[in-house]
Amino acid sequence: MRWRDGAELAQQMVQVALTCGLPEAELEAARAGQASLPDVVWRQLGRVRRWLLVVDNADEPHEIGPAGEPVADYRGWIRPHGRGLLVVTSRDGSEQTWGPCAQLLPLEPLPVRPAGQVLLDAAPAAGTAEQARELAARLGGLPLALHAAGTYLAGPTSRYRTFAAYRQALEQELRFLLGAAHPDASHPQIARAVVRHTWEVSLDQLAGEGNALARPLLRLLALLAQAPVPLSLITSDLLSVVSGHEVTAAALEAAFAGLHRYGLLGLPHSPGSTGPASGSSEGAQVVLHPLIREINAVALTAETSELAVWHGALAERLTTAVHEANQRGRAGWPAAVLLAPHLPLLLDYADPRTATHHRTTLNALAQVLQKAGAFGAARLLHERVLDVETRMLGPEHPDTLTSRNDLACALDGTGEHAEAVGLLRQTLNDRTRVLGPEHPHTLASRDSLGLALDGMGEHAQAVRLHRQTLEDRTRILGPEHPDTLASRHNLALALTSAGEQAEAIQLLRRTFDDRVRILGDEHTHTLSTRNALETASAMSTQRPQSRWWHRLRRRNAAASGG
């Protein structure tokens, strides 16, 4: 039975009961008001075995009826009784809607192999099984999108006739191939069968329930990267700016809950698990299916002429979130890791007035990530900033050279020492020529090069560079400048790697005393030096060449300001 309205469902349920042997006398008694019609129908379904009843597209459970009967009370047309099996398909996946006796079975996207087979079945001449699987992966295994793509490819007049050509065309023409509006989209049966409109059916139903904020919230999430989104990033003020409506915290929470109830957003999964990831100290996160994200971004572009307002508000919120994570110190590290995939959007949204500010924000987050040991995420941010600055400012602009140095440090943190050394040598040469050999940035590149050489096992070269940098920083900046103390700390690390523990311990003790006096005994740099001192003292009788030691060296160097 395909759901259309309550009256038609009632007629169909009566017909089912009659087919299963309901006596006419009992039906007439119910029609005369002597008994409840749903009770009579379900009493008969309790007498008969081995029936299967499917109610399809029951997307408005509150309309199923009879009027005033919530489905979860099991007094209407949907009940967990009888001696057969009742299957209901719906966009509403709430346990509260269907009650405690319902077994909810979320329909996830198809895995790549069967999804590819769907495409092959629809368009067997469009390419190989491997090409079909590649297209299926691009479509996220979504059955409706697979059907739409397969039907298109099988058409004799289609511009793209192969899986590979269609997949490539999606990068530039998604809004035409899958995001095109249908002229009869106002008809629900048509809308639910068209990729561009199928999710609008759910959003319309949410709006009909009084949840009008669900649509702008979904559009806003679609502007972010294809990565888990921390709920703390989306605030009432942000949604208020883009939607033009006053938004309370309760209304925002209801909008998130509505989108989740209708399957428009999900929860991230922990690696190796089959259930949602458990909540962290940073609170919940949500994810969008890739195609839901892309189609909603297309829809937003089509329905608003003020896209710059959305981009500007989101950029401002991302910048504020980075500042909040930075201000919290170590407690902000988990939030920084979650923000990292979304930050490159700032570079996409930037205009000449905000470009420098946005690059600074990305660099600030990357520095937090390096302190947290998330060197891979930091590397991606540094690569994006360097690419933009090289194009906008030129390869030898001081800001570009700083970004190149930062990227090299991130590479060193991920253990890619040879690549880091090559990039740092180039940066050191360029900074020496552009800024001068004694400029603080030039000295910073020399210090970073020493750390990378030490990580690569070139301990003697590292010691020489660190000694030279320490002497120059002491002369130029003074013996108690933070950069000078960092150089002394890093020289001690290189000496420890080279097996010269006695001198290393002496330097670390002196650096520790100075950092306690200048920075305080609980400052991150002070704790880093104390950690290095205790390690060097414990290992003073052997050469610390283990991987463990070099991981410790990189962490100490990052924490020390190196």
Salt bridges, closest charged atoms under 4 A:
GLU8 OE2 - ARG4 NH1 3.23
GLU26 OE1 - ARG43 NH1 3.95
GLU26 OE2 - ARG47 NH2 3.28
GLU28 OE2 - ARG31 NH1 3.48
ASP39 OD1 - ARG79 NH2 2.63
ASP56 OD2 - ARG2 NH1 2.96
ASP59 OD2 - ARG91 NE 3.30
ASP59 OD2 - ARG192 NH1 2.73
GLU63 OE2 - HIS62 NE2 3.46
GLU69 OE1 - ARG75 NE 3.04
ASP73 OD2 - ARG75 NH2 3.44
ASP92 OD2 - ARG261 NH1 2.59
GLU130 OE1 - ARG133 NH2 3.14
GLU134 OE1 - ARG167 NH2 3.32
GLU171 OE2 - ARG138 NE 2.89
GLU173 OE1 - ARG159 NH2 2.62
GLU200 OE1 - ARG215 NH2 3.11
GLU200 OE2 - ARG219 NH1 3.06
ASP204 OD1 - ARG215 NH2 2.70
GLU209 OE1 - ARG261 NH2 2.46
GLU282 OE1 - ARG328 NH1 3.29
GLU294 OE2 - ARG138 NH2 2.78
GLU303 OE2 - ARG219 NE 2.75
GLU324 OE2 - ARG317 NH1 3.48
ASP348 OD1 - ARG384 NH2 3.26
ASP351 OD2 - ARG353 NH2 3.00
GLU383 OE2 - ARG379 NE 2.96
ASP387 OD2 - ARG391 NH2 3.30
GLU389 OE2 - ARG359 NE 2.91
GLU396 OE2 - ARG433 NH2 2.76
ASP412 OD1 - HIS417 ND1 2.60
GLU416 OE2 - ARG379 NH1 2.48
ASP430 OD2 - ARG404 NH1 2.84
ASP430 OD1 - ARG433 NH2 2.85
GLU438 OE2 - ARG475 NH2 2.90
ASP447 OD1 - HIS466 ND1 3.26
ASP447 OD2 - ARG473 NH1 3.99
ASP454 OD1 - HIS459 ND1 2.66
ASP454 OD2 - ARG553 NE 3.73
ASP472 OD2 - ARG446 NH1 2.80
ASP472 OD1 - ARG475 NH2 3.07
GLU480 OE2 - ARG517 NH2 2.75
GLU503 OE2 - ARG467 NH1 2.87
ASP514 OD2 - ARG488 NH1 2.88
ASP514 OD1 - ARG517 NH2 2.96
